[in-house]
């Protein structure tokens, strides 16, 4: 993933020659802000279901799936997203048409949709899905209706009780607070969303919740670590797993929140993302970055 980021940085600086020797299929948007790559990602299967999908971990093994990885560079920030591709849609050609990604299969089937449409269409099959479910969702992307968000003029700073003063950062497109080396973010485009964000923050007892998040992550990812991510090391215990996780940041949205941890090299330098809903109920834990 670092290689893709470095290549995109070179592109943004005008070095198009770097793509000549690039080994993976790729396409670049007209404004050069979006860079899409096709490659194989790691998966964990149980019978006919794909239990876990890791688009950020490249794989040449048989236990893998094709995936689209895209990056977007906004000034100093850099985001990476990805989506799995069903095995009945073998991509022959891909390119951008204005702000939409054009895909052509080896059977000459076409799909044209924005990256946001792909993201929304595939939200329900991100974990524990069959290839048939993925195939249906993937083809629904062009018809996916994106929610329109009513935007309002928002204040430059927002103070949230028990956390502090957040300042809007244009580069991050979010409000940010750094406290004791921990980064806190939230996104809100209107006052209704801001109220929901504040409600989520008000229910977070951060120290207690971090420990609960670690316990949840152990239940979700310990077996995965010991089955697939050991390299010249002994099996990791529950206690060791928890001890190696270090809380680094929190991102709150109007109806969910993501807690991020340094993995302590459990997953070879990837970050761990723990998701909760607006009621602070755990919904998932993943390896990202």
Buried (B, 14 or more C-beta within 10 A) or exposed (E): BEEBBEBBBBBEEEEEEBEEEEEEBBBBBEEEBBBBBBBBBBBBEEEEEBEBBBBBBBBEEEEBBBBBBBBBBEEEEEEBBBBBBBEBBEBEEBBBEEEBBBBBBEEEEEBBBBBBBBBBBBEEBBBEBBBEBBBBBBBBBBEBEEEEEEEEEBEEEBEBEEBEEBEBEEEBEBBBBEEEEBBBBBBBBBEEBBEBBBEBBEEBEBEEBBEBBBBBBBEBBBEBBBEBBEEEEEEBEEEBBBEBBBBBBBBBBBEBBBBBBBBBEBBEEBBBBBBBEBEBEBEBBBBBB
